[in-house]
Amino acid sequence: MAADTALIVFGATGDLTQRKLYPSLYHLAKRGLLPKSFSLYGVSRKELNDADFRSNIERDIRMFAHGEIDQAAVDMVTSHAHYLSADLNHREGYERLNARLKPSTLRLFYLALPPRLFAPIVENIKTCGLGKALGASKSRVIVEKPFGYDFATAKKLEHIVSSAFDEKQIFRIDHYLGKESVQNLLTFRAKNSVFEDSLNRNAVASIHIDALESVGLEDRGAYYDGAGSIRDMVQNHLLQLVAFLTMDLPAKMTAEAEQSARAKLLATVRPHTSKGAIVLGQYAGYKSEPNVNPKSTTDTYSSLTFTINNPRWRGVPVFIRTGKHLKEKLTNVTVLFKPVRGEAPNRLSFRLDPHPEISLVLNVVQPGFTKKTDPAIMHYSRSTHYTEPPIGDYERLLLAIMDGDHSLFVSAAEVLSSWKAVDPFLKKAKTMKPKVYSKGSLAP
């Protein structure tokens, strides 16, 4: 980690920065993990001075950080925070920024904005010599999802970003990869061979991935109404879970090898051809939400069926469900094994959120003289096994960016393959009218 590090946030007054970025910097400061010479630069159109910006950051930390507030850690973040009001389409603001940065400073350009705004930012970073000219050791770019709107726009966006930065400088965020429970899914496979040898088409009947939310848009109507559940969740987070569960494990678990393995798997994912392979829903009252088109046909729920077209998994359906305003909050990955000798099938489940757990349902003999069986559960719960709270996903991601570690980030190949996998469903969705479902229900 470079001693002199500057995090430059484009979109410094947005919802993501307020809820995630600034509180995560505070938690890193509290853990003593920020670089010795760290500075934060916020860049946005809004008119603010440094004092206003620092006050806003402290407000966000107090509102969204966890635990008792440590004022020293708050000051560690805010005392080195600076603000630049600038038109992101014009070079002048970037030149002012460049003049304030030391030549030796590691520059982390964080694009916390919609993809349509990436092009002028990247182009100005390039023309002002802030990007590729400095090399990977001096500058990096962090790109939030969604990375594009479909395969075509993602490919165009990738060309724009790679024109200003080398691949080693680009950190594409999928915050699910920063979750301890998601990393544990991969660790479970890599460190427990007894299960790894059973993860294939010979033993597995189906794979089920659920990402259900009990909340609604949470003031994200302007973004969500142009995206929908497939773009918001399936293309990125949930297909990454598919890759984590089903990819061939590389011999050495390096960042490059893991990205390559995920990309290879995602390139084989296809929409299932069955009639019910896509079901779309929209919760009642969605059209009345702020910043939502009153005539919107955007899906807030989707149930999609995929296949994996490779020798290991061919023929095993992958069922993915995600939606808002459902009965419960749950992110779960389940492997349903093929039944043996007429018994109930074994089931391996990874609950990622809330309260991470791993459970395995087995068949055991009933007490007495009978040979009948009952299901029994082998169970691991993080909350009962460990007392310390998990590290936040954005804490983990920010630290990895500062260290130059790509293992928690997605490659261009992964992004493009994921879009290829969902594009047919997106085209089909244009011809469908989502089914209306009640808030708090199980599904449409």
C-alpha positions as CSV (number, residue, x, y, z in Angstrom):
1,M,0.0,0.0,0.0
2,A,1.3,3.4,-1.0
3,A,2.0,5.8,1.9
4,D,0.7,8.8,-0.1
5,T,-2.7,7.9,-1.4
6,A,-5.5,10.1,-2.8
7,L,-9.1,8.8,-3.3
8,I,-10.8,11.0,-5.9
9,V,-14.6,10.5,-5.9
10,F,-16.6,11.6,-8.9
11,G,-20.2,11.8,-7.7
12,A,-19.1,12.8,-4.2
13,T,-22.6,13.8,-3.0
14,G,-24.5,10.8,-4.2
15,D,-26.4,8.1,-2.3
16,L,-23.7,5.4,-2.7
17,T,-20.9,7.6,-1.3
18,Q,-23.1,8.7,1.6
19,R,-24.3,5.2,2.6
20,K,-21.3,3.1,1.8
21,L,-18.1,4.9,0.9
22,Y,-17.6,7.4,3.6
23,P,-18.7,5.1,6.5
24,S,-16.3,2.4,5.1
25,L,-13.4,4.8,5.1
26,Y,-14.3,5.6,8.7
27,H,-14.3,1.9,9.6
28,L,-10.9,1.4,8.0
29,A,-9.6,4.4,9.9
30,K,-10.9,3.0,13.1
31,R,-9.1,-0.3,12.4
32,G,-5.9,1.6,11.6
33,L,-5.9,0.5,8.0
34,L,-5.9,3.8,6.1
35,P,-2.5,4.8,4.5
36,K,-0.4,7.0,6.6
37,S,-0.8,9.9,4.2
38,F,-4.4,9.6,3.0
39,S,-6.5,12.3,1.4
40,L,-10.0,12.4,0.0
41,Y,-11.1,14.6,-2.9
42,G,-14.8,14.9,-3.7
43,V,-15.7,16.1,-7.2
44,S,-19.3,17.1,-8.1
45,R,-21.4,19.8,-9.7
46,K,-22.9,20.9,-6.4
47,E,-21.4,24.1,-4.9
48,L,-19.7,23.2,-1.6
49,N,-16.6,24.3,0.2
50,D,-14.2,22.1,2.1
51,A,-15.9,22.8,5.5
52,D,-19.3,21.9,4.1
53,F,-18.0,18.7,2.5
54,R,-16.3,17.6,5.8
55,S,-19.4,18.3,7.7
56,N,-21.5,16.2,5.3
57,I,-19.0,13.3,5.5
58,E,-19.3,13.3,9.3
59,R,-23.1,13.4,9.1
60,D,-23.0,10.4,6.8
61,I,-20.6,8.5,9.1
62,R,-22.8,9.1,12.1
63,M,-25.9,8.1,10.2
64,F,-24.6,4.9,8.5
65,A,-21.6,3.6,10.3
66,H,-21.9,0.8,12.9
67,G,-21.2,0.8,16.6
68,E,-20.2,3.6,18.9
69,I,-18.6,6.5,17.0
70,D,-14.9,7.1,17.4
71,Q,-14.3,10.8,16.9
72,A,-10.6,10.3,16.3
73,A,-11.4,8.0,13.3
74,V,-14.0,10.5,12.0
75,D,-11.4,13.3,12.1
76,M,-8.8,11.0,10.4
77,V,-11.2,10.9,7.3
78,T,-12.6,14.4,7.4
79,S,-9.5,16.4,8.2
80,H,-7.9,15.3,4.9
81,A,-11.1,15.8,2.8
82,H,-11.2,18.4,0.1
83,Y,-13.9,19.4,-2.4
84,L,-13.9,20.6,-6.0
85,S,-17.0,21.9,-7.6
86,A,-16.6,21.1,-11.3
87,D,-18.4,20.5,-14.6
88,L,-17.3,16.9,-15.3
89,N,-17.7,17.5,-19.1
90,H,-15.0,20.3,-19.1
91,R,-11.2,19.9,-18.8
92,E,-10.8,22.9,-16.5
93,G,-11.9,21.0,-13.3
94,Y,-9.5,18.1,-14.0
95,E,-6.6,20.5,-14.4
96,R,-7.4,22.1,-11.0
97,L,-7.4,18.7,-9.5
98,N,-4.1,17.7,-11.1
99,A,-2.5,20.9,-9.7
100,R,-3.5,19.9,-6.2
101,L,-2.1,16.3,-6.3
102,K,1.6,15.6,-5.7
103,P,3.3,13.8,-8.6
104,S,4.2,10.9,-6.3
105,T,0.6,10.4,-5.0
106,L,-1.2,7.1,-5.8
107,R,-4.4,8.3,-7.4
108,L,-7.6,6.3,-7.1
109,F,-10.3,7.6,-9.4
110,Y,-13.7,6.4,-8.1
111,L,-16.6,6.6,-10.6
112,A,-19.6,6.6,-8.3
113,L,-21.9,7.7,-11.1
114,P,-24.2,6.2,-13.8
115,P,-22.4,4.6,-16.8
116,R,-23.6,7.4,-19.2
117,L,-21.3,9.8,-17.4
118,F,-18.2,7.6,-17.6
119,A,-17.1,8.7,-21.0
120,P,-16.4,12.4,-20.4
121,I,-14.7,11.7,-17.1
122,V,-12.4,9.0,-18.5
123,E,-11.7,11.2,-21.6
124,N,-10.7,14.2,-19.4
125,I,-8.6,12.0,-17.1
126,K,-6.8,10.8,-20.2
127,T,-6.3,14.1,-21.9
128,C,-5.0,15.7,-18.7
129,G,-2.5,12.9,-18.2
130,L,-4.0,11.6,-15.0
131,G,-4.5,8.0,-16.1
132,K,-2.4,5.6,-18.2
133,A,0.4,8.1,-18.6
134,L,1.2,7.7,-14.9
135,G,1.2,3.9,-15.0
136,A,-0.5,1.2,-12.8
137,S,1.7,2.1,-9.9
138,K,0.4,5.7,-9.8
139,S,-3.2,5.6,-10.8
140,R,-6.2,3.3,-10.7
141,V,-9.9,3.6,-11.7
142,I,-12.8,2.1,-9.8
143,V,-16.0,1.5,-11.7
144,E,-19.3,0.9,-10.0
145,K,-22.0,-1.4,-11.4
146,P,-24.0,-1.4,-13.6
147,F,-21.2,-1.6,-16.1
148,G,-23.3,-0.8,-19.2
149,Y,-27.0,-1.4,-20.0
150,D,-26.6,-4.5,-22.1
151,F,-23.8,-6.4,-24.0
152,A,-23.5,-3.7,-26.7
153,T,-23.2,-0.8,-24.3
154,A,-20.9,-2.7,-21.9
155,K,-18.6,-3.5,-24.8
156,K,-18.5,0.2,-25.8
157,L,-17.9,1.3,-22.2
158,E,-15.1,-1.2,-21.9
159,H,-13.4,0.3,-24.9
160,I,-13.7,3.8,-23.4
161,V,-12.2,2.8,-20.0
162,S,-9.4,0.7,-21.5
163,S,-8.4,3.6,-23.7
164,A,-7.3,5.5,-20.6
165,F,-6.3,2.7,-18.2
166,D,-4.5,-0.6,-18.5
167,E,-6.3,-3.7,-17.3
168,K,-4.2,-3.8,-14.1
169,Q,-5.4,-0.3,-13.3
170,I,-9.1,-1.1,-13.6
171,F,-11.2,-2.3,-10.6
172,R,-14.8,-3.2,-11.6
173,I,-16.9,-3.4,-8.5
174,D,-19.4,-6.0,-7.7
175,H,-19.8,-5.5,-4.0
176,Y,-21.0,-9.1,-3.5
177,L,-17.4,-10.2,-4.0
178,G,-16.5,-8.2,-0.9
179,K,-18.9,-10.1,1.3
180,E,-17.3,-12.5,3.7
181,S,-20.1,-15.0,3.1
182,V,-19.5,-15.0,-0.6
183,Q,-15.8,-15.5,-0.2
184,N,-16.6,-18.3,2.2
185,L,-18.6,-20.1,-0.6
186,L,-15.3,-20.4,-2.5
187,T,-13.3,-21.3,0.5
188,F,-15.8,-24.0,1.4
189,R,-15.2,-25.6,-2.1
190,A,-11.4,-25.1,-2.1
191,K,-10.8,-26.5,1.4
192,N,-13.4,-29.3,1.7
193,S,-12.7,-31.9,-1.0
194,V,-15.5,-34.2,0.3
195,F,-18.1,-31.8,-1.2
196,E,-16.1,-30.5,-4.2
197,D,-16.1,-34.0,-5.8
198,S,-19.9,-34.1,-5.7
199,L,-20.4,-30.8,-7.5
200,N,-21.2,-32.0,-11.0
201,R,-24.0,-33.2,-13.3
202,N,-23.6,-36.8,-12.1
203,A,-24.7,-35.9,-8.5
204,V,-26.5,-32.6,-8.7
205,A,-30.2,-32.3,-9.8
206,S,-30.5,-28.5,-9.8
207,I,-29.1,-25.3,-8.4
208,H,-31.2,-22.6,-6.8
209,I,-30.1,-19.0,-6.1
210,D,-32.5,-16.6,-4.3
211,A,-31.9,-12.9,-3.6
212,L,-35.1,-11.7,-2.0
213,E,-35.6,-8.3,-0.4
214,S,-38.4,-7.1,1.9
215,V,-37.7,-3.5,1.1
216,G,-38.6,-1.4,-2.0
217,L,-36.7,1.1,-4.0
218,E,-35.3,3.1,-1.1
219,D,-35.2,6.4,-3.0
220,R,-33.5,4.8,-6.1
221,G,-36.5,5.2,-8.4
222,A,-34.6,7.2,-11.0
223,Y,-32.0,4.5,-11.4
224,Y,-34.1,1.4,-10.9
225,D,-36.9,2.3,-13.3
226,G,-34.3,2.3,-16.1
227,A,-32.8,-1.0,-14.9
228,G,-35.2,-3.5,-13.4
229,S,-34.4,-6.6,-11.4
230,I,-32.5,-8.5,-14.1
231,R,-30.0,-5.7,-14.7
232,D,-29.8,-4.7,-11.1
233,M,-29.2,-8.1,-9.6
234,V,-29.0,-11.1,-12.0
235,Q,-26.4,-9.8,-14.5
236,N,-23.9,-9.0,-11.9
237,H,-24.3,-10.3,-8.3
238,L,-26.3,-13.5,-9.0
239,L,-24.4,-14.7,-12.0
240,Q,-21.2,-14.2,-10.0
241,L,-22.7,-16.5,-7.3
242,V,-23.3,-19.1,-10.1
243,A,-19.6,-18.8,-11.1
244,F,-18.4,-19.1,-7.5
245,L,-20.3,-22.3,-7.1
246,T,-19.8,-24.0,-10.4
247,M,-16.4,-22.9,-11.9
248,D,-13.5,-25.2,-12.1
249,L,-11.1,-24.3,-9.2
250,P,-7.7,-23.2,-10.5
251,A,-4.6,-25.0,-9.2
252,K,-3.4,-21.7,-7.6
253,M,-6.0,-19.3,-6.2
254,T,-4.4,-16.1,-7.6
255,A,-6.5,-13.1,-8.6
256,E,-5.8,-13.6,-12.3
257,A,-6.5,-17.4,-12.1
258,E,-9.8,-16.8,-10.2
259,Q,-11.0,-14.2,-12.7
260,S,-10.1,-16.4,-15.6
261,A,-12.0,-19.4,-14.1
262,R,-15.1,-17.3,-13.5
263,A,-14.9,-15.8,-17.0
264,K,-14.6,-19.3,-18.5
265,L,-17.6,-20.5,-16.6
266,L,-19.8,-17.4,-17.4
267,A,-19.0,-17.8,-21.1
268,T,-20.9,-21.1,-21.0
269,V,-24.1,-19.8,-19.2
270,R,-27.2,-19.8,-21.5
271,P,-30.9,-19.1,-21.0
272,H,-32.9,-22.3,-20.6
273,T,-35.2,-23.0,-23.5
274,S,-38.2,-24.1,-21.4
275,K,-41.5,-22.2,-21.7
276,G,-41.4,-21.0,-18.1
277,A,-37.7,-20.0,-18.1
278,I,-38.7,-16.3,-17.4
279,V,-41.3,-15.0,-15.1
280,L,-41.5,-11.2,-14.4
281,G,-43.4,-9.3,-11.7
282,Q,-44.0,-5.8,-10.4
283,Y,-45.1,-5.1,-6.9
284,A,-48.4,-3.3,-6.4
285,G,-47.9,0.5,-6.0
286,Y,-44.5,0.5,-7.8
287,K,-45.8,3.0,-10.4
288,S,-46.6,5.5,-7.7
289,E,-43.0,5.5,-6.3
290,P,-41.0,8.7,-6.6
291,N,-39.1,9.1,-10.0
292,V,-41.0,6.1,-11.5
293,N,-42.9,6.4,-14.8
294,P,-46.6,6.0,-14.0
295,K,-46.9,3.7,-17.1
296,S,-43.7,1.7,-16.2
297,T,-43.4,-2.0,-17.2
298,T,-40.2,-2.4,-15.2
299,D,-39.8,-5.7,-13.5
300,T,-39.2,-5.6,-9.7
301,Y,-39.2,-9.4,-9.6
302,S,-37.7,-12.0,-12.0
303,S,-37.4,-15.7,-12.0
304,L,-35.0,-17.0,-14.6
305,T,-33.7,-20.4,-15.5
306,F,-30.3,-20.9,-17.0
307,T,-28.1,-23.8,-18.1
308,I,-24.4,-24.2,-18.1
309,N,-23.2,-25.6,-21.4
310,N,-20.0,-27.5,-20.4
311,P,-19.3,-31.2,-19.7
312,R,-19.3,-30.7,-15.9
313,W,-22.7,-29.1,-15.6
314,R,-24.6,-29.8,-18.9
315,G,-28.3,-30.6,-18.2
316,V,-28.4,-29.2,-14.7
317,P,-30.9,-26.3,-14.5
318,V,-29.9,-23.2,-12.5
319,F,-32.9,-21.3,-11.1
320,I,-32.4,-17.7,-10.1
321,R,-35.0,-15.6,-8.3
322,T,-34.8,-12.0,-7.1
323,G,-37.3,-9.4,-6.2
324,K,-38.3,-6.4,-4.0
325,H,-41.0,-6.1,-1.4
326,L,-41.2,-9.8,-0.8
327,K,-42.1,-11.6,2.4
328,E,-38.5,-11.9,3.7
329,K,-35.0,-10.8,3.2
330,L,-32.9,-13.7,2.1
331,T,-29.9,-14.4,-0.1
332,N,-29.4,-18.2,-0.4
333,V,-27.5,-20.6,-2.7
334,T,-28.8,-24.2,-2.6
335,V,-27.6,-27.3,-4.3
336,L,-30.2,-30.0,-4.6
337,F,-28.6,-33.4,-5.1
338,K,-30.2,-36.3,-7.0
339,P,-32.2,-38.7,-4.8
340,V,-30.6,-42.1,-4.0
341,R,-32.7,-45.3,-3.7
342,G,-35.9,-43.5,-3.4
343,E,-34.9,-41.4,-0.4
344,A,-35.4,-37.6,-0.1
345,P,-32.6,-35.7,-1.9
346,N,-29.7,-34.3,0.0
347,R,-29.5,-30.5,0.1
348,L,-26.5,-28.2,0.6
349,S,-27.4,-24.6,1.4
350,F,-25.4,-21.5,1.8
351,R,-27.3,-18.6,3.5
352,L,-25.3,-15.5,2.6
353,D,-27.6,-12.9,4.1
354,P,-28.9,-12.3,6.7
355,H,-27.1,-14.3,9.4
356,P,-24.6,-16.4,7.2
357,E,-25.1,-20.1,7.6
358,I,-24.2,-23.4,5.9
359,S,-26.5,-26.4,6.2
360,L,-26.5,-30.0,4.8
361,V,-29.6,-32.1,4.9
362,L,-28.9,-35.8,5.2
363,N,-31.0,-39.0,5.6
364,V,-30.5,-40.9,8.8
365,V,-32.3,-44.0,10.2
366,Q,-35.2,-43.6,12.5
367,P,-34.8,-45.0,16.1
368,G,-36.1,-48.5,16.8
369,F,-36.4,-51.6,14.5
370,T,-37.5,-49.7,11.4
371,K,-35.2,-49.0,8.4
372,K,-37.2,-45.8,7.6
373,T,-35.2,-42.6,7.4
374,D,-35.7,-39.0,8.6
375,P,-34.0,-35.8,7.4
376,A,-31.3,-34.5,9.7
377,I,-29.5,-31.2,9.4
378,M,-25.8,-30.5,9.8
379,H,-25.5,-26.8,10.5
380,Y,-22.9,-24.1,10.8
381,S,-23.9,-20.6,11.9
382,R,-21.3,-17.8,11.8
383,S,-23.0,-15.9,14.6
384,T,-22.7,-18.8,17.0
385,H,-19.2,-19.8,15.9
386,Y,-17.6,-16.3,15.9
387,T,-18.5,-13.3,18.0
388,E,-16.8,-10.5,16.0
389,P,-18.9,-8.9,13.3
390,P,-17.9,-9.4,9.7
391,I,-15.9,-6.8,7.9
392,G,-18.1,-4.7,5.6
393,D,-18.0,-5.4,1.9
394,Y,-16.9,-1.9,0.9
395,E,-14.2,-1.9,3.6
396,R,-12.8,-5.1,2.1
397,L,-13.0,-3.7,-1.4
398,L,-11.4,-0.3,-0.6
399,L,-8.5,-2.0,1.1
400,A,-8.0,-4.3,-1.8
401,I,-8.0,-1.4,-4.2
402,M,-5.3,0.4,-2.1
403,D,-3.3,-2.8,-2.1
404,G,-3.7,-3.4,-5.9
405,D,-5.4,-6.7,-5.3
406,H,-7.8,-7.7,-8.1
407,S,-9.1,-10.9,-6.5
408,L,-12.3,-9.2,-5.3
409,F,-13.1,-7.6,-8.7
410,V,-14.5,-8.7,-12.0
411,S,-12.7,-8.7,-15.3
412,A,-13.9,-7.4,-18.6
413,A,-14.5,-10.9,-19.9
414,E,-16.7,-11.7,-16.9
415,V,-18.8,-8.6,-17.4
416,L,-19.3,-9.2,-21.1
417,S,-20.1,-12.9,-20.7
418,S,-22.7,-12.0,-18.0
419,W,-24.4,-9.6,-20.3
420,K,-24.4,-12.2,-23.1
421,A,-26.1,-14.6,-20.7
422,V,-29.0,-12.2,-19.8
423,D,-29.4,-10.3,-23.1
424,P,-31.9,-12.9,-24.5
425,F,-34.0,-12.6,-21.4
426,L,-33.8,-8.8,-21.6
427,K,-35.1,-8.9,-25.2
428,K,-37.9,-11.3,-24.1
429,A,-38.8,-9.0,-21.2
430,K,-39.6,-6.2,-23.7
431,T,-42.5,-8.2,-25.0
432,M,-43.9,-9.1,-21.6
433,K,-46.1,-7.4,-19.1
434,P,-44.9,-8.1,-15.5
435,K,-47.5,-9.8,-13.2
436,V,-48.6,-7.6,-10.3
437,Y,-47.9,-9.0,-6.9
438,S,-48.8,-7.8,-3.4
439,K,-46.1,-6.3,-1.1
440,G,-45.0,-8.8,1.4
441,S,-46.0,-11.8,-0.7
442,L,-43.9,-14.8,-1.7
443,A,-43.8,-14.1,-5.4
444,P,-46.1,-13.1,-8.3
